[in-house]
Amino acid sequence: MTDIVFDLDGTLIDSAPDIRDAANKMLASVGAAPLDMETTVSFIGNGIPKLVERAMKARDIDMSQHARLTQVMLDRYDENPATLTRLYAGL
């Protein structure tokens, strides 16, 4: 048997709300203001570490915390990876 893997994120499903939720929980852990949806969507691409970097720069957070905050973001996302995720309309 051959396994087939599909990457549906951003193609068939809108996972940005769950990504935003995890990012905002990560930011809250250091007392930073949350991201709005438009900003979050603009930060998506090139993986979670890059998203965390972009969020940290947007909130002027010291980059020495990048590894730790990336783990916080991953942990928060793993807790609820699809609570707010929906299929795009018309699919």
GINORCOR-V821939 format. One record per residue. N is the residue number from 0. RES is the residue in three letters. PHI is phi in radians with two decimals (NA if undefined). OMEGA is omega in degrees with one decimal (NA if undefined). Layout:
n=N res=RES phi=PHI omega=OMEGA
n=N res=RES phi=PHI omega=OMEGA
This chain:
n=0 res=MET phi=NA omega=177.7
n=1 res=THR phi=-1.88 omega=177.2
n=2 res=ASP phi=-1.58 omega=175.8
n=3 res=ILE phi=-2.15 omega=179.3
n=4 res=VAL phi=-2.04 omega=177.0
n=5 res=PHE phi=-1.94 omega=174.0
n=6 res=ASP phi=-1.72 omega=-174.3
n=7 res=LEU phi=-1.55 omega=-173.6
n=8 res=ASP phi=-1.05 omega=177.9
n=9 res=GLY phi=1.52 omega=179.0
n=10 res=THR phi=-1.83 omega=-179.7
n=11 res=LEU phi=-1.94 omega=-178.8
n=12 res=ILE phi=-2.15 omega=176.0
n=13 res=ASP phi=-1.79 omega=-179.2
n=14 res=SER phi=-1.68 omega=-178.3
n=15 res=ALA phi=-0.98 omega=179.0
n=16 res=PRO phi=-1.07 omega=177.7
n=17 res=ASP phi=-1.25 omega=177.2
n=18 res=ILE phi=-1.13 omega=178.1
n=19 res=ARG phi=-1.07 omega=179.5
n=20 res=ASP phi=-1.03 omega=179.4
n=21 res=ALA phi=-1.14 omega=179.4
n=22 res=ALA phi=-1.11 omega=-179.5
n=23 res=ASN phi=-1.21 omega=174.1
n=24 res=LYS phi=-1.16 omega=176.6
n=25 res=MET phi=-1.09 omega=179.3
n=26 res=LEU phi=-1.12 omega=178.9
n=27 res=ALA phi=-1.07 omega=-179.1
n=28 res=SER phi=-1.13 omega=176.6
n=29 res=VAL phi=-2.05 omega=176.7
n=30 res=GLY phi=1.29 omega=-179.0
n=31 res=ALA phi=-1.61 omega=179.5
n=32 res=ALA phi=-1.18 omega=-179.8
n=33 res=PRO phi=-1.26 omega=175.2
n=34 res=LEU phi=-1.65 omega=171.9
n=35 res=ASP phi=-1.43 omega=-175.2
n=36 res=MET phi=-1.11 omega=-178.7
n=37 res=GLU phi=-1.03 omega=179.2
n=38 res=THR phi=-1.14 omega=179.0
n=39 res=THR phi=-0.99 omega=-179.2
n=40 res=VAL phi=-1.05 omega=179.5
n=41 res=SER phi=-1.19 omega=179.8
n=42 res=PHE phi=-1.54 omega=-177.4
n=43 res=ILE phi=-1.30 omega=-179.2
n=44 res=GLY phi=2.29 omega=179.1
n=45 res=ASN phi=1.35 omega=171.7
n=46 res=GLY phi=1.66 omega=-178.4
n=47 res=ILE phi=-1.10 omega=179.4
n=48 res=PRO phi=-0.98 omega=178.9
n=49 res=LYS phi=-1.22 omega=176.8
n=50 res=LEU phi=-1.07 omega=178.5
n=51 res=VAL phi=-1.08 omega=177.7
n=52 res=GLU phi=-1.02 omega=-179.4
n=53 res=ARG phi=-1.10 omega=179.0
n=54 res=ALA phi=-1.12 omega=179.6
n=55 res=MET phi=-1.10 omega=178.6
n=56 res=LYS phi=-1.12 omega=-179.6
n=57 res=ALA phi=-1.14 omega=-178.0
n=58 res=ARG phi=-1.90 omega=176.6
n=59 res=ASP phi=0.94 omega=178.3
n=60 res=ILE phi=-1.69 omega=-179.5
n=61 res=ASP phi=-0.98 omega=-176.8
n=62 res=MET phi=-1.17 omega=176.3
n=63 res=SER phi=-1.14 omega=178.9
n=64 res=GLN phi=-1.63 omega=-172.9
n=65 res=HIS phi=-0.98 omega=-177.4
n=66 res=ALA phi=-1.07 omega=-179.5
n=67 res=ARG phi=-1.14 omega=-178.6
n=68 res=LEU phi=-1.23 omega=173.9
n=69 res=THR phi=-1.10 omega=178.2
n=70 res=GLN phi=-1.15 omega=176.4
n=71 res=VAL phi=-1.04 omega=179.1
n=72 res=MET phi=-1.03 omega=179.4
n=73 res=LEU phi=-1.08 omega=179.0
n=74 res=ASP phi=-1.10 omega=-180.0
n=75 res=ARG phi=-1.14 omega=179.4
n=76 res=TYR phi=-1.18 omega=179.0
n=77 res=ASP phi=-1.09 omega=179.1
n=78 res=GLU phi=-1.16 omega=-176.7
n=79 res=ASN phi=-2.54 omega=-174.6
n=80 res=PRO phi=-1.32 omega=-174.8
n=81 res=ALA phi=-2.49 omega=179.9
n=82 res=THR phi=-1.18 omega=-176.8
n=83 res=LEU phi=-1.84 omega=-177.9
n=84 res=THR phi=-1.22 omega=-179.8
n=85 res=ARG phi=-2.40 omega=169.7
n=86 res=LEU phi=-1.17 omega=172.9
n=87 res=TYR phi=-1.16 omega=-179.7
n=88 res=ALA phi=-1.01 omega=176.8
n=89 res=GLY phi=1.53 omega=-180.0
n=90 res=LEU phi=-1.78 omega=NA
